[in-house]
Structure formats: C-alpha cells, structure tokens
Amino acid sequence: MTDNKDKDNDTLTLGDNSFGKLPDHLLIEIFIRVPVSEWGQVSCVRKQWANLFRGECLWQAALTRTFPLVSQVKRWPGPIPRGHSKRRFAALYVSKRFFELDEEIDEIIGHTFLFLKEQLEHSTMPLSSGVLHGTIIGVASILFIFLFAHKL
C-alpha cells in the first residue's frame, strides 16, 4: 500500500515539473481560458506565472480572446490614451458586468468606473458628501451626454 502511495507522489512531482517547463506563450493560452475569477489563485502558484500576469502579453491575449472587436475600434474620444492592455481588459470586464452597451462605449464607461473607484480608494482624507455628490453628478452628466450623442 505504501508503494502505491509513493508512486502516486512521484507521478505528481513529475507532472508538476513538466507543466512548469512549458513556454510562456503556451501558459498564456491556457490561462486565458481559465475563468477570470480564478486568475488571482493561478497567479499565486508560481513566480513565473505571477510574472506573466504582471506582463503585457497575457493581457493583450486576454483582450483579443475575450473582446475580439476591441482591436477593430479606430476612434477613441478625447485626449486620454487607451492605456495598457491590463487596464483596458479591466475596464471592459467591469463594464460588461454592469452595462449592456456596444464595445466602444463599454470601454469608456469601464475606464470611468475604474477612475472613480481609484479616487475613492486612494483618498487620504474622508470626502465630504458635497465632493462625492458633485463627482458622481459630473460623471453621470458626461456619460449621459455621451450616450445621448451616440444614440443620435
């Protein structure tokens, strides 16, 4: 009985080592097929995997696979750059969870949401209700105008 247990452990060890030797591009192809909700756990398994999640290649591949129409959008409103693939993926992912709009508007709304979230998280002083209220109304007004203009 102990012999079987030892053989199982050896097999697991060999399997773990060979999986760890896969090239980065194959690991990226595997990871982008794993549900997004599990990416945090996956990135904690090995340092190599964590580095893949910090890099641009994985996020570019995830963008292309999850939101294939994003690369075809030519027009980008305003002077704000689109940003890195990780940020773009997060913006599109968040907006898809809240809104049912076309790809171009989704990304803008997602970036707006992330911006507001970061402002609230990084605030060193408690915000007065007037500042928060004004920020929300200002962003809501901009989104309303943009959505209204887009529908025409």
Buried (B, 14 or more C-beta within 10 A) or exposed (E): EEEEEEEEEEEEEEEEEEEEEEEBEEBBBEBBEEEEEEBEEBBEEBEEBEEBBEBEEBBBBBBBEBBEEBEEEEEEEEEEEEBEBBBBBBBBBBBBEEBEBEBBBBBBBBBBBBBBEEEEEEEEEEEEEEEBEEBEEEBEEEBEEBBEEEEE
